[in-house]
Amino acid sequence: MNEFFGSVWWLLVALGVLVTFHEFGHFWVARRCGVKVLRFSVGFGKPLWSRRGRDGTEYVIAAIPLGGYVRMLDEREDDVAESEVALAFNRKPVWQRIAIAAAGPLANLLLAFLLLWAMLVVGRPDYAPVVGYAKGIAAQAGLHPGDRITAVGERQTPTWSELGIALSVAALDRKPVTLAIRTPGGLDTTRQLALQDLPAQMDETQALAKIGLLPRHLLMPAIIGRVKESTPAWGVLAEGDRITAIDGTPISSYEDIAPQVERLGLRGGPGMIEVERDGQRLALELTPQRGVDASGKARWYLGILSSVPVEMPHDAVLRLGPIAAIPAAARETVFQSALIVEMISRAVSGQIAVRNTVSGPVTIARAANDFAARGPAWFLEFLALLSVSLGLLNLLPIPVLDGGHLLYYLIELAKGRPLGERAQAMGQYIGLVLIAGLMGLAFYNDILSMMS
């Protein structure tokens, strides 16, 4: 229940900040263009709180927090007194109406920049981009445990989070990408990652696993959690033993055990398993046994299970000074915007799964709670990404959205006169159907995520 209420709370905080800033963009530009604003509402439906300001605008917080609106004086919606006709939105030049419609999405992009700047100044705790284990494509590229990946193509990767994003984006193109590497010995070099060898049908969220990369901070210690009965390890190894070497090969993590057991099994005969137990170092003789795992694959095994994984402390911080953070935040805002546009384009063309592009309120609420639990800097970055998404979504040329209004105004500029009321009404109906479809898809994806 704590997670539920936490998710609801942080969702309301996120939407409250983003919607308020978005609508304030419309409000501020409308006022600068001489338009009278009748209502500034955060949320839809029945007002929970309202106050009329000295400027005559009614400020409202409404019951349904999934959006908001700015209602302006408009002859198409209400009777307007002769003395206020000049203050009506519909009487303003088309370029002013364009500025007012575009102000909301642009306000979200500005907010994203400010949030990213704040995140960089505060400092986001993270993990170093150090390889813990490499197999498959990563191993073929020559990556080894301890290698620090400092860049993917042209994108710098100061932390594992940036590395994960960069590799996931690169994986979409299925083209080779160059990695900048710093080896454990301090040598700077490059590796070519053959992303064209990735499976044609692949869940984009599993890109790192398919590449074969496991970060150092997710490595499990080589500590035995349980010994299975009637196996080679039964009665020899014990719960809590830390395996330090197998047949003379050092073991640094639990992931190192299976390959060495396989090698020992193929060699044949017993081998020495070195362990630490209660402060003592022991060398114990064991012979692996051949069997079939849960997937039906034959393998050599000892009969041990890992201990419960422990979350490692952060070993890196993404932080910049107030001045250096300005261009960095601008670059990241542009990168995130371009990435979202590309993801939408790929989803429309069928190159990536729509379920990984469109998220509903349940998924967003869970993410908000998760990022808030990681700390202020993480939540600031989450808000920035959500703000970019909201701004770009509203720029889609769908009637009802800001982008739809901009489309109407651009047509007006081209024709020299406004689009006919009948055509606008038809567009509104089409827009409502499209928005309802998007909302339905978002809720459907939410249901799938809860079931998975």
C-alpha positions in Angstrom: 0.0 0.0 0.0 2.9 2.4 0.7 4.1 1.9 -2.9 0.6 2.5 -4.2 0.2 5.8 -2.3 3.7 6.8 -3.1 3.1 6.2 -6.8 -0.1 8.3 -6.7 1.5 11.1 -4.7 4.6 11.4 -7.0 2.3 11.2 -10.1 0.3 14.1 -8.8 3.5 16.1 -8.0 4.9 15.4 -11.5 1.7 16.2 -13.4 1.0 19.3 -11.2 4.5 20.7 -12.0 4.4 19.9 -15.7 0.8 20.9 -16.4 1.1 24.2 -14.5 4.3 25.1 -16.4 2.7 24.1 -19.7 -0.5 26.2 -19.2 1.5 29.1 -17.8 3.3 29.2 -21.1 0.0 29.7 -22.9 -1.2 32.1 -20.2 2.0 34.3 -20.2 2.2 34.7 -24.0 -1.6 35.3 -24.3 -1.4 38.1 -21.8 1.6 39.6 -23.6 -0.4 39.5 -26.8 -3.3 41.4 -25.2 -5.7 38.5 -24.9 -8.0 38.4 -21.9 -7.7 35.1 -20.0 -10.9 33.9 -18.3 -9.7 30.8 -16.5 -6.4 29.1 -15.7 -7.1 25.6 -14.7 -4.8 22.8 -13.5 -6.9 19.6 -14.0 -10.3 19.0 -15.5 -13.8 18.6 -14.1 -15.2 20.0 -10.9 -13.1 22.7 -9.2 -11.6 21.8 -5.9 -10.2 25.2 -5.3 -10.6 28.5 -7.2 -9.7 32.2 -6.7 -10.3 35.2 -8.9 -7.2 37.4 -9.3 -7.0 41.1 -9.7 -6.4 40.6 -13.4 -9.9 39.1 -13.7 -8.6 35.5 -14.3 -10.2 32.7 -12.4 -7.4 30.3 -11.1 -8.6 26.8 -10.5 -7.4 23.4 -9.3 -9.8 20.8 -10.6 -10.6 17.2 -9.6 -9.1 15.3 -12.5 -5.3 16.0 -12.6 -4.6 14.5 -16.1 -4.1 17.9 -17.8 -5.3 21.5 -17.7 -6.3 24.4 -19.9 -6.3 28.1 -20.3 -9.7 29.5 -21.4 -9.4 32.8 -23.3 -12.0 35.3 -24.3 -13.2 34.2 -27.8 -16.2 35.3 -29.8 -16.6 31.8 -31.2 -17.4 30.5 -27.7 -19.1 33.4 -25.8 -20.8 36.7 -26.4 -18.2 39.4 -26.1 -18.9 42.9 -25.0 -18.1 45.5 -27.6 -15.6 47.1 -25.2 -13.6 43.8 -25.0 -13.7 42.7 -28.6 -10.1 43.8 -29.0 -9.1 41.4 -26.2 -10.6 38.3 -27.9 -8.3 35.5 -29.0 -10.0 35.1 -32.4 -9.4 38.8 -33.2 -5.6 38.5 -32.8 -3.3 38.2 -35.9 -2.5 34.7 -36.9 1.2 35.0 -35.8 0.1 35.9 -32.3 -2.3 32.9 -32.2 0.6 30.7 -33.4 2.8 32.1 -30.6 0.1 31.4 -28.0 -0.5 27.9 -29.1 3.2 27.0 -29.3 4.0 28.6 -25.9 2.8 25.6 -23.9 5.0 23.0 -25.6 8.0 25.4 -25.6 7.4 26.1 -21.9 7.8 22.3 -21.3 11.1 22.2 -23.2 12.3 25.2 -21.2 11.3 23.5 -18.0 13.1 20.3 -19.1 16.3 22.4 -19.6 15.9 24.0 -16.1 15.3 20.6 -14.5 18.3 19.0 -16.2 20.5 22.0 -15.2 19.3 21.5 -11.6 20.0 17.8 -11.7 23.5 18.3 -13.0 24.2 20.9 -10.3 22.7 18.8 -7.5 24.6 15.8 -8.7 23.0 12.4 -9.6 24.4 9.4 -7.8 25.1 6.5 -10.2 27.4 3.7 -11.1 30.6 3.8 -13.1 30.3 2.5 -16.7 32.6 -0.5 -15.9 32.1 -3.9 -17.5 31.5 -6.7 -15.0 30.9 -9.5 -17.3 31.0 -9.8 -21.1 29.7 -12.5 -23.4 28.2 -12.9 -26.9 28.6 -9.8 -29.0 30.4 -7.9 -26.2 33.0 -10.6 -25.7 33.5 -10.9 -29.5 34.2 -7.2 -29.6 37.1 -7.8 -27.1 35.4 -6.3 -24.0 36.7 -7.7 -20.7 35.7 -7.3 -17.0 37.1 -4.0 -15.6 37.0 -2.1 -19.0 35.5 1.3 -18.6 33.3 2.4 -21.5 33.8 6.2 -21.8 31.8 6.8 -25.0 29.5 5.1 -27.5 30.1 6.7 -30.9 30.0 10.5 -30.3 28.1 10.3 -27.0 30.1 10.5 -23.8 29.1 8.0 -21.1 30.2 9.2 -17.7 27.9 6.8 -15.9 26.3 3.4 -16.5 22.9 5.1 -17.1 24.2 7.2 -20.0 25.9 4.0 -21.3 22.7 2.1 -21.2 20.8 4.8 -23.0 23.5 5.2 -25.7 23.7 1.5 -26.4 20.0 1.0 -26.5 19.6 3.8 -29.0 22.5 2.5 -31.1 21.0 -1.0 -31.0 17.9 0.3 -32.8 19.9 0.8 -36.0 21.5 -2.7 -36.0 24.8 -1.1 -37.2 28.4 -1.4 -35.9 29.2 1.2 -33.3 32.6 2.2 -31.9 33.2 2.2 -28.1 35.9 4.3 -26.4 37.5 2.1 -23.8 39.8 2.6 -20.8 41.3 -0.7 -19.8 42.0 -1.6 -16.1 45.7 -0.8 -16.9 44.8 2.8 -17.9 45.2 2.3 -21.7 42.7 4.2 -23.9 41.6 2.3 -26.9 38.5 1.5 -29.0 36.4 -1.6 -29.7 33.9 -2.2 -32.5 30.6 -3.6 -31.3 28.8 -5.6 -34.0 25.3 -4.5 -33.3 24.2 -5.8 -36.7 24.4 -9.3 -35.2 21.6 -8.6 -32.8 18.4 -10.6 -33.3 16.0 -9.1 -35.8 13.1 -9.5 -33.4 14.2 -8.1 -30.1 12.6 -6.2 -27.2 14.4 -2.9 -27.2 14.4 -2.9 -23.4 16.6 -6.0 -23.4 19.3 -4.5 -25.6 22.1 -4.7 -23.0 21.3 -8.3 -22.2 21.3 -9.2 -25.9 24.6 -7.4 -26.4 26.0 -9.5 -23.5 27.0 -6.8 -21.1 26.6 -7.0 -17.4 27.7 -4.0 -15.3 30.2 -4.4 -12.5 27.7 -3.1 -9.9 25.3 -6.0 -10.7 27.8 -8.7 -10.3 26.8 -11.1 -7.6 29.5 -12.0 -5.0 30.7 -15.6 -5.3 29.0 -16.6 -2.1 27.1 -19.8 -1.8 23.5 -19.3 -0.7 22.4 -22.9 -0.7 23.8 -26.4 -1.5 21.5 -28.9 -3.1 21.2 -32.4 -1.7 22.6 -35.3 -3.6 24.9 -33.2 -5.7 28.7 -33.1 -5.9 28.8 -30.1 -3.5 26.6 -31.7 -0.9 28.6 -32.2 2.3 31.7 -30.5 0.9 30.7 -26.9 0.3 28.6 -24.9 2.8 26.2 -22.0 2.8 28.2 -18.8 3.2 31.4 -20.1 1.6 33.0 -17.6 -0.7 34.5 -19.3 -3.7 37.9 -17.7 -4.6 39.3 -20.1 -7.2 38.3 -23.1 -9.3 41.0 -25.4 -10.6 43.5 -22.6 -10.1 41.5 -19.9 -11.9 40.6 -16.9 -9.7 36.9 -16.3 -9.1 35.7 -12.7 -8.5 32.0 -13.0 -8.9 29.3 -15.7 -9.0 29.0 -15.2 -12.8 32.6 -16.6 -13.1 31.7 -19.9 -11.5 29.6 -21.6 -14.3 32.3 -21.2 -17.1 35.0 -22.6 -14.9 32.9 -25.5 -13.7 32.1 -26.3 -17.4 35.8 -26.2 -18.2 36.6 -28.5 -15.3 33.9 -30.9 -16.3 35.1 -31.0 -19.9 38.7 -31.6 -18.7 37.5 -34.6 -16.6 38.4 -35.7 -13.1 38.3 -33.8 -9.8 39.5 -30.3 -9.4 40.3 -28.0 -6.4 37.6 -25.6 -5.3 39.2 -22.9 -3.1 36.9 -21.1 -0.6 36.9 -18.7 2.3 35.0 -20.1 5.3 34.8 -18.3 8.7 38.1 -16.5 7.9 39.9 -19.6 6.8 41.0 -20.5 3.3 40.2 -24.1 2.3 41.0 -26.2 -0.8 38.3 -28.8 -1.4 38.3 -31.5 -4.1 35.2 -31.8 -6.2 34.2 -33.5 -9.5 31.4 -31.7 -11.5 28.4 -33.8 -12.6 26.7 -33.7 -16.0 23.0 -32.8 -16.0 20.2 -30.8 -17.6 19.1 -27.3 -16.5 15.6 -25.9 -16.3 15.8 -24.9 -20.0 16.7 -28.5 -21.1 20.3 -27.6 -21.9 23.0 -30.1 -20.8 25.7 -28.6 -18.6 28.2 -29.4 -15.8 27.2 -28.4 -12.3 28.3 -28.6 -8.7 24.9 -28.2 -7.1 25.1 -24.7 -5.5 22.8 -21.6 -5.6 23.8 -18.0 -5.2 23.2 -15.9 -2.1 20.6 -13.1 -2.0 21.8 -10.2 -4.2 22.9 -7.1 -2.3 22.5 -3.6 -3.9 26.0 -2.1 -4.3 26.6 1.5 -3.2 26.9 4.1 -5.9 30.5 4.6 -7.1 30.0 7.6 -9.5 28.2 11.0 -9.5 27.1 12.9 -12.5 27.7 16.5 -11.4 28.8 19.8 -13.0 29.3 23.3 -11.8 26.5 25.9 -12.4 28.2 27.4 -15.5 29.3 24.1 -17.1 25.8 22.6 -16.5 24.2 25.2 -18.8 25.5 23.9 -22.2 25.3 20.3 -20.9 21.6 20.7 -20.0 20.9 22.3 -23.4 22.6 19.4 -25.2 20.7 16.8 -23.1 17.4 18.6 -23.8 18.1 18.4 -27.5 19.2 14.8 -27.3 16.1 13.7 -25.3 13.9 15.6 -27.8 15.5 14.0 -30.8 15.3 10.6 -29.2 11.6 10.9 -28.4 10.9 12.1 -32.0 12.9 9.2 -33.3 11.1 6.7 -31.1 7.7 8.0 -32.2 8.8 7.7 -35.8 10.0 4.2 -35.4 6.9 3.2 -33.5 4.7 4.5 -36.3 6.8 2.7 -38.9 6.7 -0.5 -36.9 10.4 -0.7 -36.3 9.9 -0.9 -32.5 7.1 -2.1 -30.3 4.5 0.5 -29.5 4.2 -0.8 -26.0 7.7 0.5 -25.4 6.8 4.0 -26.6 3.3 4.8 -25.2 2.9 4.7 -21.5 -0.2 5.3 -19.4 -0.7 6.8 -15.9 0.0 3.6 -14.1 3.4 3.1 -15.7 4.2 6.8 -15.2 3.1 6.6 -11.5 5.3 3.6 -10.9 8.3 5.3 -12.6 7.7 8.5 -10.6 7.7 6.6 -7.3 10.9 4.7 -8.4 12.8 7.8 -9.4 11.7 9.7 -6.3 13.0 6.9 -4.1 16.4 7.2 -5.8 16.9 10.8 -4.7 16.1 14.4 -5.7 18.5 14.4 -8.7 16.9 11.3 -10.2 13.4 12.7 -9.8 14.5 16.0 -11.5 15.8 14.0 -14.5 12.5 12.0 -14.6 10.5 15.3 -14.6 12.7 16.6 -17.4 12.1 13.6 -19.6 8.4 13.7 -18.9 8.3 17.4 -19.6 10.0 16.9 -23.0 7.5 14.1 -23.8 4.6 16.3 -22.8 5.8 19.2 -24.9 6.5 17.1 -28.0 3.2 15.1 -27.7 1.3 18.4 -27.7 3.1 19.4 -30.9 1.7 16.4 -32.8 -0.5 17.8 -35.6 -3.7 16.3 -34.1 -6.7 18.6 -33.7 -7.5 19.1 -30.0 -3.7 19.3 -29.2 -1.6 22.4 -29.6 -0.1 21.0 -32.7 -3.5 20.7 -34.3 -4.2 24.4 -33.6 -0.8 25.2 -35.1 -1.8 23.2 -38.2 -5.0 25.2 -38.6 -3.1 28.5 -38.3 -0.5 27.4 -40.8 -3.3 26.5 -43.2 -4.8 30.0 -42.6 -1.4 31.6 -43.4 -1.2 29.6 -46.6 -4.8 30.2 -47.7 -5.1 33.8 -46.5 -8.2 33.0 -44.5 -9.2 30.7 -41.6 -10.2 27.1 -42.2 -14.0 26.7 -42.5 -15.9 26.0 -39.3 -17.2 22.7 -40.7 -13.6 21.5 -41.5 -12.5 22.6 -38.1 -15.3 20.7 -36.4 -14.5 17.6 -38.5 -10.9 17.9 -37.4 -12.0 18.1 -33.8 -13.9 14.9 -34.0 -11.0 13.1 -35.7 -8.7 14.5 -33.1 -10.9 13.3 -30.2 -11.0 9.8 -31.8 -7.2 9.7 -32.1 -6.7 10.9 -28.6 -9.1 8.4 -27.3 -7.2 5.7 -29.2 -3.9 6.8 -27.7 -5.4 6.8 -24.2 -6.8 3.3 -24.8 -3.4 2.1 -26.0 -1.7 3.7 -23.0 -4.1 1.9 -20.6 -3.7 -1.3 -22.5 0.1 -1.1 -22.1 -0.4 -0.3 -18.4 -2.4 -3.5 -18.0 0.3 -5.5 -19.9 3.0 -4.1 -17.7 1.1 -5.0 -14.5 0.6 -8.6 -15.8 4.2 -9.1 -16.8 
